[in-house]
């Protein structure tokens, strides 16, 4: 199986990579995160990921577009900010991943978002399946949460950048207020 894995950060990739490789899957890696703000945070997460990818020698598709304006306009319409910003954010990232999987001849796609116990796991699964249907490619669902703590520990030991919030500017506000 040829899997394209959307990656939000190096610590989450560290966590789920072991679980995938134990199953005989070495994924291709896809970076698309227009939700991560401010730009310094975006760059810190991306640079940490690039260092990990160099070490692990993984295939990489880089959609390196700092997406402040697209993200804000995507969540702000129809009151998404107030009620559904995470749903819209998941949809933006997973849809882009699904179409990248098709374009690059992958059988399926998934996301490291399924690693974090802080994310809405069922909503990610639902959104992944909807994006898969729209794009015409399979969504690979797996609960990577059992590897979360070990992935965090390994990332710290390796000196990886460890973010303190989900990524969007609104989650930063919630984290620090």
Protein Blocks (a to p, Z undefined) as FASTA:
>chain_A
ZZddddfbfklmmmmmmmmmmnopacddddddfkbccfklmmmmmmmmmmmmmmnopacd
ddddcfklmmmmmmmgghlmmmmmmmmmmmmmmmmmmmmmmmnopabdcdfklmpmkbcf
klmmmmmmmmmmmnopacddddfklmmmmmmmmmmmnopacdfbfkiaklmmmmmZZ
